[in-house]
Amino acid sequence: MIQSPISIRANTATGLFLLLAAPLLPPSVVSAQTLQGTGLLITGDATVTGNATLLNSSVQNQLNSFELTVTGSSTFIGGMTALGQITVQASGGLDVRGPLSVAANATTTLDGPVQINGTLEATSSFAAAMKGGACIGSGCNSLGPLPDAPLLVKDTTPGIEFSGNGPDWDISINAGSIDSFAIREGSGSFPTAPFTIESGAPENSLWIAADGRIGLGTTLPQADFHVVSGDSPAIMLQQLGGFGNQGWELIGNEAGFFVRNSETAGLPFAVDPGAPGNALRIAGGGDIGLGTSAPSAPLHIIRSNGNARILLEDSSPGVQEMFAMRNHGGSYFTLDNTQSGTTWFFTHENSAPNRFIIADAVADGPEMSLTADGVLTVPGGFVVGSTALNVPDYVFEPEYDLKPLSEVSAFIAEQGHLPDVPSAAEVEDQGLDMARMQMALLKKVEELTLYTLAQEVELTRLRALEARLEALEAR
């Protein structure tokens, strides 16, 4: 058997071809367009420069390697079997309509437009190198222009399957009713598709940068997860089934950042774009800071613009509790003036009689205490002042109408109390206005003073008359 290069330039011929080449002879040349036969055995390198058609035949090499060069358009209907390494340089196009079988530990190199309308088989370990584009699938009916990509999968439902020791996977194109690209797990009629891209998805819908950051709508993600949209980018968290349907959206736009209830369209949480730093801070221990990054109480509010305050407001009608302090023991709240250094405590006493106490920071006892029985104790003075107080100095004006004692006596006899002074029944029903009572008592004192002065004048006159009578009786 001779193992030297052979060149085939075939005219029409039929029969069984056994092509051998002598080592010292030049390659044989056959000048024709069609080479037809039922078998072709190549033991050396071969070049096909014309159009060759092999019907129900195979091309085999029995050496470790050989090279098949096709410069025309050739069709091997019976397939090709390589017992060793094979290199195919098909500048004119090679159509293998049958299985391309490669023996154990063989390497196949395909250079040029090579079409395989069958299976690519390897009996054991197999390495293949393809120089040029390849088309796989039922849509690859004939050799045509090279595909734009090295590999073209052309079928009614193109895909690639991966099968091994674990679960089967496939890359599926337009497998269902929606035109899409999907990565699916499982086989059969109902594989699961954990990843799907629908046809028409906008550019940069998903971008994974070199540093692992993920961008949705951007090629330059600035955070681990970066969402870019022309109008109100959002992330939705939705539960379907289970304990009930519920969805929440995280939305950001020029109006602020919102947490939206997708079931009710309500916005239970919102942050305006102008919100200052540390507008809301939840510390590690659960303390909440408003205006501070280091809250020192369960709710700590700090302002430096003079508007630190709490407003409780309810627009619905009716009476309700608006502020409550509850403790398993005594309680108090503090008013602390950091400028003057003074402090006041409003205390619900812990021990009996559980008084309400107002005291300052000086340890000299409470400034005021009130018992549950209504006993008010004020160790210091008690001063009442009001712009509505009408101090009854008008009693001493000349035009004041001082009632005669006879009228006062008649009023007391009829009403059972002094004029302009509330009765016991009125105090019990309406309570006692201390300021008004003090002014009423002062008025009565001033009226009593006028009565006393009038009586003094009358007594002086009577004493003078008495003296004159005594003088006349002495004569």
C-alpha positions as CSV (number, residue, x, y, z in Angstrom):
1,M,0.0,0.0,0.0
2,I,1.5,3.3,-1.2
3,Q,1.1,6.4,1.0
4,S,1.9,9.5,-1.0
5,P,-0.3,12.5,-1.9
6,I,-3.0,12.0,-4.5
7,S,-5.0,14.5,-6.5
8,I,-8.4,13.7,-7.9
9,R,-9.8,15.7,-10.9
10,A,-12.5,13.4,-11.9
11,N,-14.6,13.0,-15.0
12,T,-17.8,11.0,-14.7
13,A,-17.0,7.6,-13.3
14,T,-18.8,4.9,-11.5
15,G,-17.7,1.9,-9.6
16,L,-15.6,1.1,-6.5
17,F,-12.7,3.4,-6.2
18,L,-9.5,2.4,-4.3
19,L,-7.2,5.3,-4.5
20,L,-3.5,4.6,-3.9
21,A,-0.5,6.7,-4.6
22,A,3.1,5.6,-5.2
23,P,5.7,7.4,-3.1
24,L,7.7,8.4,-6.2
25,L,5.0,9.1,-8.6
26,P,3.3,12.5,-9.0
27,P,-0.3,12.8,-8.0
28,S,-2.8,11.4,-10.6
29,V,-5.1,13.9,-12.4
30,V,-8.6,13.3,-13.6
31,S,-10.3,16.2,-15.4
32,A,-14.1,16.0,-15.1
33,Q,-17.0,17.4,-13.1
34,T,-18.5,14.5,-11.2
35,L,-17.0,11.7,-9.3
36,Q,-19.5,9.0,-8.5
37,G,-18.9,5.7,-6.6
38,T,-19.8,3.4,-3.8
39,G,-16.7,3.6,-1.8
40,L,-13.5,5.5,-1.4
41,L,-10.5,4.5,0.8
42,I,-7.8,7.1,1.3
43,T,-4.5,6.0,2.8
44,G,-2.7,9.3,2.2
45,D,-3.5,13.0,1.7
46,A,-6.2,13.7,-0.9
47,T,-7.2,16.7,-2.9
48,V,-10.6,17.1,-4.6
49,T,-10.6,20.0,-7.1
50,G,-13.8,19.2,-9.0
51,N,-17.3,18.4,-7.9
52,A,-17.4,14.9,-6.2
53,T,-20.5,13.0,-5.2
54,L,-20.1,9.7,-3.2
55,L,-23.4,7.7,-3.0
56,N,-23.8,5.4,0.0
57,S,-20.1,5.4,0.6
58,S,-17.6,6.3,3.3
59,V,-14.2,7.9,3.3
60,Q,-11.8,6.2,5.7
61,N,-8.1,6.6,6.6
62,Q,-6.1,3.8,8.0
63,L,-3.1,5.8,9.1
64,N,-2.7,8.0,12.2
65,S,-3.7,11.1,10.2
66,F,-4.5,12.4,6.8
67,E,-5.6,15.6,5.1
68,L,-8.6,15.9,2.8
69,T,-8.7,19.1,0.7
70,V,-11.9,20.0,-1.2
71,T,-11.7,23.0,-3.6
72,G,-14.9,22.1,-5.5
73,S,-18.3,21.4,-4.1
74,S,-18.4,17.8,-2.8
75,T,-21.1,15.7,-1.3
76,F,-20.4,12.5,0.8
77,I,-23.8,10.9,1.1
78,G,-22.6,7.9,2.9
79,G,-20.8,9.8,5.6
80,M,-17.2,9.8,6.7
81,T,-15.4,7.6,9.2
82,A,-12.0,8.6,10.5
83,L,-9.9,5.9,12.2
84,G,-7.3,8.5,13.2
85,Q,-6.8,12.2,13.0
86,I,-8.4,14.0,10.1
87,T,-8.1,17.6,8.8
88,V,-10.6,18.8,6.2
89,Q,-9.9,22.0,4.3
90,A,-13.1,22.6,2.4
91,S,-12.8,25.9,0.6
92,G,-15.3,24.8,-2.0
93,G,-17.8,23.3,0.4
94,L,-18.2,19.8,1.8
95,D,-21.6,18.3,2.4
96,V,-21.6,15.2,4.6
97,R,-25.1,13.6,4.4
98,G,-24.7,11.0,7.0
99,P,-22.8,10.4,10.2
100,L,-19.3,11.8,10.7
101,S,-17.7,9.2,12.9
102,V,-14.4,9.7,14.7
103,A,-12.5,6.9,16.3
104,A,-11.0,6.9,19.8
105,N,-8.6,9.7,20.8
106,A,-9.0,11.3,17.4
107,T,-8.8,14.9,16.5
108,T,-10.9,16.3,13.7
109,T,-10.2,19.7,12.2
110,L,-12.8,21.3,9.8
111,D,-11.7,24.3,7.9
112,G,-14.2,25.9,5.6
113,P,-18.0,25.5,5.0
114,V,-18.7,22.0,6.1
115,Q,-22.3,20.8,6.3
116,I,-23.2,17.7,8.3
117,N,-26.7,16.4,7.7
118,G,-26.5,13.6,10.2
119,T,-24.7,13.0,13.5
120,L,-21.2,13.7,14.7
121,E,-20.1,10.6,16.5
122,A,-17.1,9.8,18.6
123,T,-16.4,6.3,19.9
124,S,-14.4,7.5,22.9
125,S,-12.5,10.7,23.8
126,F,-12.7,13.1,20.9
127,A,-11.3,16.5,20.1
128,A,-12.6,18.6,17.2
129,A,-11.3,21.8,15.8
130,M,-13.5,23.7,13.3
131,K,-11.9,26.6,11.3
132,G,-14.8,28.5,10.0
133,G,-18.6,28.6,10.6
134,A,-20.8,25.6,11.2
135,C,-24.6,25.2,10.8
136,I,-26.5,22.6,12.8
137,G,-30.1,21.7,12.5
138,S,-32.9,20.9,10.0
139,G,-32.7,24.3,8.5
140,C,-29.2,23.7,7.2
141,N,-30.4,22.2,3.9
142,S,-27.5,23.3,1.7
143,L,-24.1,24.9,1.9
144,G,-24.4,28.6,1.7
145,P,-22.6,31.7,2.9
146,L,-20.6,31.3,6.1
147,P,-22.7,32.2,9.2
148,D,-21.8,35.4,11.1
149,A,-20.9,33.4,14.1
150,P,-18.7,30.3,14.3
151,L,-21.8,28.2,15.1
152,L,-25.3,28.5,13.6
153,V,-28.2,26.5,15.0
154,K,-31.0,26.6,12.5
155,D,-34.2,24.7,13.2
156,T,-38.0,25.3,13.8
157,T,-37.2,25.2,17.6
158,P,-33.5,25.5,17.8
159,G,-31.7,24.5,21.0
160,I,-28.8,22.9,22.7
161,E,-29.1,20.1,25.2
162,F,-26.7,19.2,28.0
163,S,-26.9,15.8,29.6
164,G,-24.7,14.2,32.2
165,N,-24.7,12.6,35.6
166,G,-26.9,15.3,37.1
167,P,-30.1,17.0,35.8
168,D,-30.4,17.6,32.1
169,W,-30.3,21.2,30.9
170,D,-31.0,22.9,27.6
171,I,-30.8,26.2,25.9
172,S,-34.1,26.7,24.1
173,I,-35.2,29.2,21.5
174,N,-38.9,30.0,20.9
175,A,-40.0,26.7,22.6
176,G,-43.4,27.9,23.8
177,S,-46.0,30.4,22.6
178,I,-43.7,33.3,23.4
179,D,-40.6,34.1,21.2
180,S,-37.8,33.8,23.8
181,F,-34.4,32.6,24.7
182,A,-34.5,30.3,27.8
183,I,-32.2,28.1,29.9
184,R,-34.3,25.2,31.1
185,E,-33.8,22.3,33.5
186,G,-35.3,18.9,33.0
187,S,-36.5,17.0,30.0
188,G,-39.9,16.1,28.6
189,S,-42.9,18.2,28.1
190,F,-42.7,20.4,31.3
191,P,-39.1,21.5,31.9
192,T,-38.6,24.5,34.3
193,A,-37.1,27.7,32.9
194,P,-35.3,29.6,35.6
195,F,-33.9,32.1,33.1
196,T,-35.8,33.6,30.1
197,I,-35.3,36.6,27.8
198,E,-38.4,37.5,25.8
199,S,-38.0,38.7,22.2
200,G,-38.0,42.5,22.1
201,A,-36.4,43.0,25.5
202,P,-34.6,46.4,25.5
203,E,-30.9,46.8,25.2
204,N,-28.9,46.3,28.4
205,S,-31.9,44.7,30.2
206,L,-29.4,42.7,32.2
207,W,-25.7,43.6,32.5
208,I,-23.2,41.9,34.8
209,A,-20.0,44.0,35.0
210,A,-16.5,42.7,35.5
211,D,-16.6,43.4,39.2
212,G,-19.8,41.3,39.6
213,R,-22.2,44.3,39.9
214,I,-25.6,43.8,38.2
215,G,-27.2,46.5,36.0
216,L,-30.8,46.5,34.8
217,G,-31.0,49.1,32.0
218,T,-27.4,50.2,32.4
219,T,-23.9,49.0,31.3
220,L,-22.3,50.9,34.2
221,P,-23.8,49.6,37.4
222,Q,-22.6,51.8,40.3
223,A,-23.8,49.4,43.0
224,D,-24.2,45.7,43.6
225,F,-27.6,46.0,42.0
226,H,-28.3,49.1,39.9
227,V,-31.7,49.8,38.2
228,V,-32.0,52.5,35.5
229,S,-35.3,53.5,33.9
230,G,-36.6,56.6,32.2
231,D,-39.6,56.8,34.5
232,S,-39.9,55.7,38.1
233,P,-37.6,52.7,38.4
234,A,-39.0,50.1,40.8
235,I,-38.4,46.8,42.5
236,M,-41.5,44.7,43.3
237,L,-41.8,42.0,46.0
238,Q,-44.9,40.0,45.5
239,Q,-46.5,37.0,47.2
240,L,-49.0,34.9,45.3
241,G,-50.9,32.2,47.1
242,G,-49.6,30.9,50.4
243,F,-51.2,33.0,53.1
244,G,-52.7,35.5,50.6
245,N,-51.7,37.7,47.7
246,Q,-49.6,40.8,48.6
247,G,-47.2,43.0,46.7
248,W,-44.8,45.8,47.7
249,E,-42.9,48.1,45.4
250,L,-39.8,50.1,46.1
251,I,-40.0,53.2,43.8
252,G,-37.6,56.1,43.2
253,N,-38.2,59.1,41.1
254,E,-37.9,62.9,41.1
255,A,-40.7,63.1,43.7
256,G,-38.9,60.9,46.3
257,F,-38.5,57.3,47.4
258,F,-41.6,55.3,48.2
259,V,-42.8,52.0,49.5
260,R,-46.0,51.3,47.7
261,N,-48.7,48.7,48.6
262,S,-49.5,47.3,45.1
263,E,-52.8,45.9,46.4
264,T,-54.2,49.2,47.6
265,A,-51.9,51.7,45.9
266,G,-51.2,53.3,49.3
267,L,-47.8,54.8,50.2
268,P,-47.1,54.0,53.8
269,F,-43.5,55.2,53.6
270,A,-42.0,58.1,51.6
271,V,-38.8,60.1,51.6
272,D,-38.7,63.5,49.8
273,P,-35.5,64.3,47.8
274,G,-34.7,67.2,50.2
275,A,-34.8,65.1,53.3
276,P,-31.7,65.8,55.4
277,G,-29.1,63.3,56.5
278,N,-30.2,61.1,59.5
279,A,-33.8,62.1,59.0
280,L,-34.6,58.6,60.2
281,R,-32.0,56.3,61.8
282,I,-32.7,53.0,63.4
283,A,-29.7,52.0,65.6
284,G,-28.5,48.5,66.3
285,G,-30.4,48.3,69.6
286,G,-33.7,49.4,67.9
287,D,-33.5,53.0,69.1
288,I,-35.0,55.4,66.5
289,G,-33.2,58.7,65.8
290,L,-34.9,61.6,64.0
291,G,-32.1,64.1,63.1
292,T,-29.4,62.1,64.9
293,S,-27.2,59.1,63.9
294,A,-26.7,58.1,67.6
295,P,-30.1,58.0,69.3
296,S,-29.8,57.6,73.1
297,A,-33.4,56.7,73.7
298,P,-36.1,54.6,72.0
299,L,-37.2,57.8,70.2
300,H,-34.6,60.6,70.1
301,I,-35.4,63.8,68.2
302,I,-32.8,66.4,67.5
303,R,-33.2,69.7,65.7
304,S,-31.0,72.8,65.4
305,N,-33.5,75.1,63.7
306,G,-35.9,75.8,66.5
307,N,-38.7,73.4,65.4
308,A,-38.2,70.3,67.6
309,R,-41.7,69.4,68.5
310,I,-44.3,66.6,68.4
311,L,-47.8,67.2,67.0
312,L,-50.6,64.7,67.5
313,E,-53.6,65.5,65.3
314,D,-56.8,63.7,64.5
315,S,-59.4,65.3,62.3
316,S,-62.2,62.8,63.2
317,P,-64.9,64.0,65.7
318,G,-65.2,62.6,69.2
319,V,-63.3,62.3,72.4
320,Q,-60.2,60.1,72.5
321,E,-57.0,59.6,74.4
322,M,-54.2,61.5,72.6
323,F,-51.3,61.0,75.0
324,A,-50.6,58.3,77.5
325,M,-47.7,57.2,79.7
326,R,-47.8,53.8,81.3
327,N,-45.2,52.2,83.5
328,H,-45.2,49.3,86.0
329,G,-44.4,51.8,88.8
330,G,-44.0,55.5,89.2
331,S,-43.3,57.7,86.1
332,Y,-42.2,61.2,85.4
333,F,-41.2,63.5,82.5
334,T,-38.6,66.2,82.6
335,L,-38.5,69.8,81.3
336,D,-34.8,70.8,81.1
337,N,-33.6,74.3,80.2
338,T,-30.0,73.7,79.0
339,Q,-29.4,77.5,78.7
340,S,-30.4,78.5,82.2
341,G,-29.5,75.1,83.8
342,T,-32.9,74.7,85.5
343,T,-34.9,71.5,85.5
344,W,-38.5,70.6,86.4
345,F,-39.9,67.2,87.0
346,F,-43.6,66.2,86.7
347,T,-43.9,63.0,88.7
348,H,-46.4,60.3,89.4
349,E,-45.2,59.2,92.8
350,N,-44.3,55.5,93.1
351,S,-45.2,55.0,96.7
352,A,-48.4,55.8,98.7
353,P,-50.2,58.2,98.5
354,N,-49.0,58.1,94.8
355,R,-49.3,61.9,94.5
356,F,-48.9,64.0,91.4
357,I,-45.8,66.1,92.2
358,I,-44.2,69.1,90.5
359,A,-40.6,69.7,91.7
360,D,-37.4,71.3,90.5
361,A,-33.9,69.8,90.6
362,V,-33.2,71.3,94.1
363,A,-33.5,68.6,96.8
364,D,-35.8,70.6,99.1
365,G,-39.1,68.7,98.6
366,P,-41.9,69.2,96.0
367,E,-43.1,72.6,95.0
368,M,-46.6,71.3,94.6
369,S,-48.4,68.0,95.3
370,L,-51.9,66.7,94.6
371,T,-53.5,63.6,96.1
372,A,-56.1,61.4,94.5
373,D,-58.6,62.9,97.1
374,G,-58.0,66.3,95.6
375,V,-55.8,67.7,98.4
376,L,-53.5,70.3,96.9
377,T,-50.4,71.3,98.8
378,V,-48.3,74.2,97.9
379,P,-45.5,74.8,100.4
380,G,-44.7,78.2,99.0
381,G,-46.9,81.1,98.1
382,F,-50.0,80.8,95.8
383,V,-50.4,83.7,93.3
384,V,-53.3,84.1,91.0
385,G,-53.3,86.6,88.2
386,S,-55.4,87.1,85.2
387,T,-56.0,89.9,82.7
388,A,-59.7,89.2,83.2
389,L,-59.5,90.0,86.9
390,N,-61.6,93.0,88.0
391,V,-60.1,94.1,91.3
392,P,-63.0,95.8,93.1
393,D,-61.3,99.1,94.0
394,Y,-64.3,100.7,92.3
395,V,-66.1,100.1,95.6
396,F,-64.3,103.2,96.9
397,E,-65.5,105.4,94.0
398,P,-68.0,108.2,95.0
399,E,-70.6,106.9,92.5
400,Y,-70.5,103.4,93.8
401,D,-73.9,102.2,94.9
402,L,-73.4,100.7,98.3
403,K,-76.5,98.8,99.3
404,P,-78.0,99.6,102.6
405,L,-77.6,97.0,105.3
406,S,-81.3,96.5,105.3
407,E,-81.2,95.3,101.7
408,V,-78.3,93.1,102.5
409,S,-80.1,91.7,105.4
410,A,-83.2,91.0,103.3
411,F,-81.1,89.3,100.6
412,I,-79.4,87.0,103.1
413,A,-82.7,86.2,104.7
414,E,-84.1,85.2,101.2
415,Q,-81.0,83.6,99.5
416,G,-79.0,82.3,102.4
417,H,-75.7,83.8,101.2
418,L,-74.1,87.2,100.6
419,P,-74.8,89.1,97.3
420,D,-72.2,88.5,94.5
421,V,-70.9,85.4,96.3
422,P,-71.6,81.9,94.9
423,S,-73.8,79.7,97.0
424,A,-72.8,76.3,98.3
425,A,-75.1,74.7,95.7
426,E,-73.3,76.6,92.8
427,V,-69.9,75.6,94.1
428,E,-70.9,72.0,94.3
429,D,-72.4,72.0,90.8
430,Q,-69.9,74.3,88.9
431,G,-66.8,74.1,91.1
432,L,-65.0,77.0,92.7
433,D,-63.3,79.7,90.7
434,M,-60.6,80.7,93.1
435,A,-59.8,84.0,91.3
436,R,-63.4,85.1,91.2
437,M,-63.9,84.0,94.8
438,Q,-60.9,86.0,95.9
439,M,-62.2,89.1,94.1
440,A,-65.7,88.6,95.5
441,L,-64.4,88.3,99.0
442,L,-62.2,91.4,98.5
443,K,-65.3,93.3,97.4
444,K,-67.2,92.3,100.5
445,V,-64.2,93.3,102.7
446,E,-64.1,96.7,101.0
447,E,-67.9,97.1,101.3
448,L,-67.6,96.0,105.0
449,T,-64.9,98.7,105.4
450,L,-67.3,101.3,104.1
451,Y,-70.1,100.1,106.4
452,T,-67.6,100.2,109.3
453,L,-66.4,103.7,108.4
454,A,-70.1,104.9,108.2
455,Q,-70.8,103.3,111.5
456,E,-67.7,105.1,112.9
457,V,-69.0,108.4,111.8
458,E,-72.4,107.7,113.4
459,L,-70.7,106.5,116.6
460,T,-68.7,109.7,116.7
461,R,-71.8,111.8,116.3
462,L,-73.6,109.8,119.0
463,R,-70.7,110.1,121.4
464,A,-70.8,113.9,121.0
465,L,-74.5,114.0,121.7
466,E,-74.0,111.8,124.7
467,A,-71.3,114.2,126.1
468,R,-73.6,117.2,125.7
469,L,-76.4,115.5,127.5
470,E,-74.0,114.6,130.3
471,A,-72.9,118.2,130.6
472,L,-76.5,119.5,130.7
473,E,-77.4,117.0,133.4
474,A,-74.4,118.1,135.5
475,R,-75.6,121.7,135.9
